[in-house]
Structure formats: C-alpha cells, structure tokens
C-alpha cells in the first residue's frame, strides 16, 4: 500500500430516474446521514467511503448521477472506468421500474462488463440502516 491508504479502488455509479432516492442512498452509505428534503442533483455528485473487507482496505468512489433526461449527455462520460452500477427505482413509482430497461441499455452502451445491482430505494436504505438484517447476510 505504499503511499495510499487502501488496497483496492472501485468506481461505482448510482443511476435511475429522477427522485427515486439515489442521493439519499449515497448520503446514508457514505456519510451515515439522511436529508428529508429533496434537492435535485445537477449533473453528478461524488462521495468516497473506505471499508474493510476480509482484512483489505477497499476505497469506493461512488458517483450519484442526475436522473433527468437533460443531463444524459453529461452523465455518459462518468461511465468510463466504472466497476459497478447500482440501478435504483422507487416502488411507489411504477414508471421508474419500467424505465430500468432503459437504464440497463444505457449501461450496455457505455460500459464493458460491469457488475449491476438492481434495488428499490426503500429496501436499500433499510439494508444500510440496519446492517444486521437477514438480507445483508445473503450477500456474504
């Protein structure tokens, strides 16, 4: 680890329709905080979190993209060198789930072989809020 505080670096993107909880998910995971007010992401937001996994320090660069169509050309550049993509939808907004297909297509157009995770925002936030849940144990 000469000169750096991590063993591995991974770039992750959080994508999905506007107002599905992408920024809330990022805030909860990176800063362990939550804001009840909705603020539109303009372009992208960026946070870093370093975690220990099996004795290794893993640095996660997590990019929160804007869901609005007007930012599509801006966010496409952020797919470069991405290791994983989290696609978020809102269970109370059926259209956001229907649009998952469009998001998967966008990933295919902009990324080579990347890991993809599909999650409903409330369930993902619960997983981060209560790390002892049975759901989390299924990932190990």
C-alpha positions in Angstrom: 0.0 0.0 0.0 3.0 2.3 -0.4 1.7 5.9 -0.4 -2.0 5.1 -0.3 -4.5 4.2 2.4 -6.3 1.4 0.5 -5.6 -2.0 -1.2 -8.3 -1.7 -3.9 -10.2 1.1 -5.6 -13.6 0.7 -7.2 -15.7 3.2 -9.0 -19.4 2.8 -8.6 -22.3 4.6 -10.3 -25.8 5.1 -8.9 -28.4 5.6 -11.7 -32.1 5.7 -12.0 -35.0 8.0 -12.7 -35.2 11.4 -11.0 -36.5 11.4 -7.4 -36.1 7.7 -6.7 -33.7 8.1 -3.8 -30.3 7.9 -5.4 -28.9 10.8 -3.4 -30.5 9.5 -0.2 -28.8 6.2 -0.7 -25.5 7.8 -1.3 -25.8 10.0 1.8 -26.8 7.1 4.0 -23.9 4.9 2.8 -21.1 7.4 2.6 -21.9 9.8 5.4 -24.5 7.8 7.5 -26.8 10.8 7.2 -30.2 11.5 5.8 -32.0 14.6 4.5 -35.7 14.7 4.4 -35.7 17.5 1.8 -35.4 16.8 -1.9 -32.6 18.6 -3.7 -32.2 17.8 -7.4 -28.7 16.5 -8.4 -27.3 18.7 -11.1 -25.0 16.6 -13.3 -23.3 14.3 -10.7 -22.4 14.2 -7.1 -19.4 12.3 -5.7 -18.6 10.7 -2.4 -15.8 8.3 -1.1 -16.1 5.6 1.5 -13.3 3.3 2.5 -14.4 -0.1 4.0 -12.5 -3.1 5.4 -13.4 -6.4 3.8 -11.5 -9.6 4.8 -8.5 -7.6 6.0 -8.3 -5.5 2.9 -8.9 -1.7 2.7 -11.3 -1.0 -0.2 -11.9 2.5 -1.4 -15.2 3.1 -3.1 -15.7 6.2 -5.3 -19.5 6.5 -5.6 -21.0 8.7 -8.2 -24.6 9.9 -7.9 -26.0 10.8 -11.4 -28.9 13.1 -12.2 -31.9 11.2 -13.4 -33.2 14.0 -15.6 -33.1 13.5 -19.4 -31.4 16.9 -19.9 -28.3 15.6 -18.1 -27.9 12.4 -20.2 -25.0 13.6 -22.3 -23.2 14.9 -19.2 -23.5 11.7 -17.2 -22.5 9.3 -20.1 -18.8 10.4 -19.5 -19.0 9.2 -15.9 -19.4 5.6 -17.0 -15.7 5.5 -18.0 -13.7 3.1 -15.9 -16.7 2.1 -13.8 -16.5 -1.2 -12.0 -20.2 -1.5 -10.9 -23.6 0.2 -11.3 -26.4 0.4 -8.9 -29.8 0.9 -10.6 -32.4 2.4 -8.2 -36.1 2.6 -8.7 -39.0 3.7 -6.4 -41.6 1.1 -5.5 -44.2 3.9 -5.3 -43.4 5.0 -8.9 -44.1 2.1 -11.3 -42.7 4.1 -14.2 -39.3 4.2 -12.5 -39.3 0.4 -12.6 -40.4 0.2 -16.2 -37.5 2.6 -17.0 -35.0 0.1 -15.6 -34.8 -1.5 -19.0 -33.7 1.9 -20.5 -31.0 2.2 -17.7 -29.7 -1.3 -18.5 -29.5 -0.4 -22.1 -27.5 2.8 -21.2 -25.1 0.7 -19.2 -24.6 -1.6 -22.1 -23.9 1.3 -24.4 -21.4 2.9 -22.1 -19.6 0.2 -20.1 -17.9 -3.1 -20.8 -18.5 -6.0 -18.5 -19.6 -4.3 -15.2 -21.4 -5.7 -12.1 -25.0 -4.5 -11.9 -27.3 -4.3 -8.8 -31.0 -3.5 -9.0 -32.6 -2.2 -5.9 -35.7 -0.4 -4.7 -34.7 2.7 -2.8 -36.6 2.0 0.5 -35.2 -1.6 0.7 -31.6 -0.4 0.0 -31.9 2.3 2.7 -33.2 -0.2 5.2 -30.2 -2.5 4.4 -27.8 0.3 5.1 -29.7 1.5 8.2 -29.8 -2.0 9.8 -26.7 -3.8 8.8 -27.7 -6.9 10.8 -30.7 -7.7 8.6 -31.1 -11.2 7.2 -30.9 -9.7 3.7 -27.4 -8.5 4.2 -26.2 -11.9 5.3 -27.3 -13.3 2.0 -24.6 -11.3 0.2 -21.7 -13.0 2.1 
